Structure formats: C-alpha cells, structure tokens
Amino acid sequence: MSQENPYYKWVVLSILFLILMLGFGGMNIIAPLSSEIDNDIGLTLTQLGATIAFFTLASPLFSPIGGVLTDKYGARLVMVIAGLIVAVAGAARYFVTGPNQLIALMFVYGVGFACYGPVIPKALSAVFSASEFGKANGIVWSAIWVGSTLAFFLAVNVLSPFFGGWRMMMIAIGVLSAISAIAWALVFRDPVAEYSQGDTETGVSQEESGVPEESGFATFRKVLCIGNIWWLSIYYAFCIAGLLSILSLLPRVLEDRGLAQPGMLAALLTGTMVASSILGGMLSDRFGRKHVLVVSAIVFGLSIPSLLIFSGPLLMICLVIAGAAAGPFVPVSTAMPVEMPAIGPVLAGTALGILFMIGNTGGFFGPIIAGWLMETTGSAWSGFMFAALLLFIAPLFLIRLRNYQVSQEAQN
C-alpha cells in the first residue's frame, strides 16, 4: 500500500492494534486457563505466578535492545522479528510437557513482546501528524486492555471448547501473531528520509534529534544521559508498580471479601481502561501530556481505598473511576519521548526502550512487595495503600518536565 494512500495510516494503526492485542492477550490467557493447564501438566499457583513474572522480566532486559535496534534498523524490521518470536514461542506452548517448559517459553514470548514498546510510538509518529499522534497512540495501547478483557471473558467458556482445549488455543495465537507480523512487513515502510531531516510536525530539528550515526551502544549511552527521560521513566515505574499491584491482587481481595464474581468486577476496571486509554491520548493532545499524567496518578491513588470499602453499585462506580484514571498511563507516557528535545522521532526507539526498562522493573517488583505486605500484615489495606502511596509520589518526578502539548496551529 502506498504511503500517499489516505487510508495508509489507519491500516498501520489497525495492524499495530492487532499485534498488541494478540501479544498481551496471549500472555494473559494463561491465568484463566490455569485450572485446565494444571489438570494437564500440573501447574501450581507459584508456577502460574512465575509464568507472568518471567514474561515481565524480559521487558527490562530486552526493551532497551529493541529500542536501539529500532533506531538503527527501523520499525518495520524490528516489529517483524519481534512478532515472529512471539508467534513461535506462543505456538510452541502446545508442546510443553511440564510447567518449567511453559515458564521458559513465556520468557521467550516476553522477549519478543518487549520490543513492541519502542516500535509502536516511533512508527505512529512517522504516519500521524502531531495533532493526531496522542489519539493514535492511545488507540493502539488500548489493545492491551482489550486483549486482557477478551482473554478473561472468552478463554474458558468460548475459546477452549471451540478449539478443543488449551493447547490448540496456543497454536491459534501463534498463527494469528505470525499473520499479523507478515501483514506489518507487507504494509509498513520506514520513512528514512523524513527521519534524517528531523520531525517537522513536532518541531524537533535534526540537531535536536541527533541522527544516530554512532554505534548502538553510543546511542543508548547518549539517550541515557538525558535527564528528562529519567524523570519520565521513574514516574512510569511508580505508576506501573501501583497499577499492576492492584490488577494482580484485586480479584483475590474481592473474593476474600465474599463478593460474587470477583473476576468480572476486576474486568470492569480493565474494560474501562480501554476507553480511557484512547480518551487520555486525546486529552493530552489538547491540554498537555504532563497535566493528564499528574491528574491520572492522583485520581487513581485516591480511588484505591474505595475498592476495599464499598460493594455493589458503589464498588462498580469506583472501579470505573479507577479504570478511567489508570488508562492514560501507558499511551501518554510513551508519547512524550517523541516530543522531547534531543530525542525526537530519530532517537525515540532508544528512549522508549529505556522507559520500558525502568518502568517495567517497577512493574516486576511492585506486585511482589504488595503481596508480601498483605501476607505479613494479614490485611489487604497494607498492599493497597502501598500501591496508593506509589501513585501519590509518582507526579513529583514530573515537576521538572515541561507540559508537552500540541500547538494550536497543529490542532487547527
């Protein structure tokens, strides 16, 4: 498809949405299928947690590598390789005979998925204007919550009976992931000439962007010395640590409170995040990235105690508020490096790799600490208030960042 085609950018967005939805949904589908997998190969709760932990562990290890490779070789090639890694590892889960093999494959699966993060905003910034970038980024990143919600709702009662068990579902996920990666290779083209001239849409010049003529390590070291990416990354780490702590513990806590269908209630939060991811990107285009991130963190932190207090309709309202506040974290945070001076779209891949390296390290340790606090104290309040504290601290790291915002001329 020609880049001059008016539908080209929307086809690119749709393929990225599909890739991300399949990737994250393919990871999350293990949890609802855990009982069926346990009956087949034996999977304890500790081993189930390890599948998610090792998937997450791959991100801080390989996101920076994926970012450097994206800046050096382009978003097209890196996404194809990453997508095929996800496809092969996802389908290979069909052949596992024990939990250790499943855990190892989930780590390999996470290696491919870790490279998605640096690719997506860089690719979108190449095909969408500054006034559309935040919205487009929000739409694509909402796919992780779409994938999670669909995996939870459909895995046990619909997909497993349809495919004849959990193993064939792994094959299906692998095949669909491979098809989406091939579609990406056929459609997307890296606009090398535009990158070499700087980003005229966001106002980042070639000098500010710093076209990466040096080695990958030198580029990584150069971006690592930029203070703004550190402040944003630490904010992101605190928010993701708090968010994943709540998402991982909420179903169990609601069940311990004796509430009916705790999983469905938890899915209400992630379902709301689908819409708020898109809306958050649009609002950040208009009012600025920093303002949206600060408000989101504070409102989500304030909503956490209500999840332990209320029940019935009031709890559902609180879950919707929490989901609305948490949705913008990923799309708005990942939009900012593209607009930062000295980074721009040319070095965005490396910067986003650093963002995910630091941020997902927080996501790895946050749920572990929150769970330990709950077990030690015997109360859900300790773990939940730990998550709330992280979210209240997070905005402090944005103080030194300017409020990146699309200019009025670009909006018009």
Secondary structure, DSSP 8 states (H G I E B T S, - for coil): --TTSTTHHHHHHHHHHHHHHHHHHHHHTTTTTHHHHHHHH---HHHHHHHHHHHHHHHHHHHHHHHHHHHHH-HHHHHHHHHHHHHHHHHHGGG--SHHHHHHHHHHHHHHHHTHHHHHHHHHHHHS-HHHHHHHHHHHHTHHHHHHHHHHHHIIIIIHHHHTSHHHHHHHHHHHHHHHHHHHHHH----HHHHHT-BTTTTB-HHHHT---S-HHHHHHHHHT-HHHHHHHHHHHHHHHHHHHHHHHHHHHHHHTT-S-HHHHHHHHHHHHHHHHHHHHHHHHHH-HHHHHHHHHHHHHHHTTHHHH--HHHHHHHHHHHHHHHTTHHHHHHHHHHHSTTTTTTSHHHHHHHHHHHHHHHHHHHHHHHHHHHHHHS-HHHHHHHHHHHHHHGGGGGTTS------HHHH-
